[in-house]
Every structure is written in C-alpha cells, then in structure tokens.
C-alpha cells in the first residue's frame, strides 16, 4: 500500500537510505543523518511537499518525496523528486507505481515541473526517470566528490501540467492531504 509517511517511519526510511550514504552515490550526503534527524526531515517536509512510502505487511519497502527546487519564490511551481527502494524490493515494479503517485500528487498541488537529479552513470535511476516521462535537461560536470572521486550529475525534467498565466499558488501538501483528494492513490 502507498501512504503518507509518518515520523515513526523514520527508522525504516533511515535503513533504506543508509547504504546510499555510506557506500553509494545516489546521494552526496556523506554522514548518516540518524533516525531523529530523519523524523525531523519527514515532519518538516510534509507541510508543503509530499513524502510517500510503500508499505507491505507492515514493512516500508520504498519511499519517495518532493522538495523545494530553489528558494526564490519564482521557483514555487517546480520541485525536485527523490525515490529510494530497499535493496531486496528492487525490480518488483513498485518504484514506478510509487513515483507515479508522487508525481500525480504534485500535479494536484499545482506543481508544473518535476526535476530528478541523478549521479551519473546511474543507469537504474536514468531508466526509471525516462520510463516515467522525464527528459534529460543537462549535466553538471564533476559536481560532487564522494568515495574518492568526482561525479557528474545529470538533471532530468518532467512537465506535470502546462503552466498557467498567472499561476495559482501551489497548494501546500498538508492542505491537500486534509482535503481527502489523495484517497484514490494513497491509503491516508
């Protein structure tokens, strides 16, 4: 089942995230944040952006969230996305379903563009993003140093809906969640 993340999911989410921090490059974070910090991240993000989990038989198998792309107000209608899947749950199709729900929720909020930032070569992530309709939008050369080397970062972008002129304000996720509009996609 797909549902909105809760602070008590922090330990399971941290366990999924930890390998990417300690010996992977899906994130450029280099020190584990810890479970309390992860709980704070979840709680802080849910006011404005979605953070969803895939739960099966009481276990969190994957999570996906959106976050602010840039601080300036003109960027309100674009958000960066992230998704992490537990190693033993990969290649089961749940990433596409979870990501699809995340993107639909973002569209309902009034967000027009989603951006995926991928450490290259990152073939599995590139395949997922392109399967979800993201298109390459550029490469930041040698932009992150981790695990003893420099890494390029690719940017993939997906239009969620045509932008309106003038645009309506983005609906904060907490407000959308309370409205009941998520019911067709998530078990809230």
HUNOR-V807952 format. One line per field, one symbol per residue. phi: phi as a letter, one per 20 degrees, with the letter a starting at -180 (. if undefined). burial: 1 if it has 16 or more other C-alpha atoms within 10 Angstrom, else 0. Layout:
phi->???
burial->???
This chain:
phi->.dbffcgfegfffffffgffffbccfcefdcgfnfgfffffffffffdcfcdcddclndedabbbdbgfbffgfegeccedbbccggfdfmdnffffffgfgfffffffnfecdcddcfeelgfffgffffenfcfcqceflebdblnbececeddcceeaffecffffffgggffgffnfegfdcee
burial->01111010111111011111110111110101001001100100110111111100000111111111100000011111111111000000011101101110111111111111111100001100100001110010000101000010111111110000000001111001100001001101
